[in-house]
Amino acid sequence: MAGINRRLLQAHLRKALREDVPNSCVFVSHASYYNNTAEAIGEYLQKTVGVDVYLALNDKKLAFAVEVNDHARIVEHIESGIRNSTHVLGLIGERTRESWWVPFELGAARQRNKTIGSM
């Protein structure tokens, strides 16, 4: 996957991250194929935009649940990450359709009335 257009990302985030939401945290939903892109976006959000991020690839307990194929625990960790985030950013690409979890994450975010953006 090519690099991200940081200008577009920044404009998109300005719309989504309202100043009246203190301690913003963006849950970055993505298929594992896009781990590198998600990590780059997460770093950008933290260093340039100044918001916290939740990246599943940094969650060791979630990684263990995935390793042992414990779907109940996977769901618990995803829901906790979404519940503790103010916004959700879905990275959508050609390989996203291979993921069961991205649609689940976006649906869980919608159910909790989180601001959702995609790119």
C-alpha positions as CSV (number, residue, x, y, z in Angstrom):
1,M,0.0,0.0,0.0
2,A,1.3,3.5,-0.9
3,G,2.0,6.1,1.8
4,I,-0.7,8.2,3.3
5,N,-1.7,11.7,2.1
6,R,-1.1,13.4,5.4
7,R,-2.7,16.6,4.2
8,L,-6.0,14.9,3.5
9,L,-5.7,13.0,6.8
10,Q,-5.2,16.2,8.7
11,A,-8.2,17.9,7.1
12,H,-10.3,14.8,7.7
13,L,-9.3,14.8,11.4
14,R,-10.0,18.4,11.9
15,K,-13.6,17.7,11.0
16,A,-13.8,14.7,13.2
17,L,-11.8,15.8,16.2
18,R,-13.8,18.5,17.7
19,E,-12.2,20.9,20.2
20,D,-15.0,20.2,22.7
21,V,-13.8,16.5,23.0
22,P,-11.0,16.5,25.6
23,N,-8.5,13.7,25.6
24,S,-9.4,12.5,22.1
25,C,-8.4,8.9,21.3
26,V,-8.7,7.4,17.8
27,F,-9.3,3.7,17.5
28,V,-7.6,2.7,14.2
29,S,-9.6,-0.2,12.6
30,H,-7.7,-2.1,9.9
31,A,-7.1,-5.5,8.4
32,S,-3.8,-7.0,9.6
33,Y,-2.5,-6.7,6.0
34,Y,-2.4,-2.9,6.6
35,N,-0.5,-3.1,9.9
36,N,2.4,-0.9,8.6
37,T,0.0,1.8,7.4
38,A,-2.0,1.7,10.6
39,E,1.2,2.1,12.6
40,A,2.3,5.1,10.5
41,I,-1.1,6.7,10.8
42,G,-1.1,6.1,14.6
43,E,2.4,7.7,14.9
44,Y,1.2,10.7,12.8
45,L,-1.9,11.1,15.0
46,Q,0.1,11.1,18.1
47,K,3.1,13.2,17.1
48,T,1.5,15.7,14.6
49,V,-2.1,15.9,15.5
50,G,-1.5,15.4,19.3
51,V,-4.2,12.7,20.0
52,D,-4.0,9.3,21.6
53,V,-4.6,6.2,19.5
54,Y,-5.6,2.6,20.1
55,L,-3.9,0.2,17.7
56,A,-4.8,-3.4,18.2
57,L,-1.3,-4.4,17.1
58,N,0.0,-2.8,20.3
59,D,-2.4,-4.7,22.5
60,K,-0.5,-7.8,23.8
61,K,-3.5,-9.3,25.5
62,L,-5.4,-9.1,22.3
63,A,-2.5,-10.6,20.4
64,F,-2.6,-13.6,22.8
65,A,-6.4,-14.0,22.4
66,V,-5.9,-14.0,18.6
67,E,-3.0,-16.5,18.9
68,V,-5.2,-19.0,20.9
69,N,-8.3,-18.2,18.8
70,D,-10.3,-17.0,21.7
71,H,-13.1,-15.1,20.0
72,A,-14.8,-14.0,23.2
73,R,-11.6,-12.4,24.5
74,I,-10.9,-10.8,21.1
75,V,-14.4,-9.2,21.2
76,E,-13.8,-8.0,24.8
77,H,-10.6,-6.3,23.9
78,I,-12.0,-4.7,20.7
79,E,-15.1,-3.4,22.6
80,S,-12.9,-2.1,25.4
81,G,-10.7,-0.2,22.9
82,I,-13.7,1.3,21.2
83,R,-15.5,2.1,24.4
84,N,-12.4,4.0,25.6
85,S,-11.9,5.9,22.3
86,T,-13.7,9.0,21.2
87,H,-13.3,8.4,17.4
88,V,-12.8,5.5,15.1
89,L,-10.8,5.6,11.9
90,G,-11.4,2.7,9.5
91,L,-8.6,2.0,7.0
92,I,-10.5,0.5,4.0
93,G,-8.6,-1.1,1.2
94,E,-8.8,-4.0,-1.3
95,R,-7.8,-6.5,1.4
96,T,-10.3,-5.2,4.0
97,R,-12.9,-7.6,2.7
98,E,-10.8,-10.5,4.0
99,S,-11.2,-9.2,7.6
100,W,-14.1,-10.3,9.8
101,W,-13.0,-7.8,12.5
102,V,-13.1,-4.5,10.6
103,P,-16.9,-4.6,9.9
104,F,-17.4,-5.7,13.6
105,E,-15.3,-2.8,14.9
106,L,-17.1,-0.3,12.7
107,G,-20.5,-1.7,13.7
108,A,-19.5,-1.6,17.4
109,A,-18.4,2.0,17.0
110,R,-21.7,2.9,15.3
111,Q,-23.7,1.2,18.1
112,R,-21.8,3.4,20.6
113,N,-22.4,6.6,18.6
114,K,-18.7,7.1,18.0
115,T,-17.6,9.5,15.3
116,I,-16.4,7.3,12.5
117,G,-14.2,8.3,9.6
118,S,-12.6,6.2,6.9
119,M,-9.8,6.4,4.4
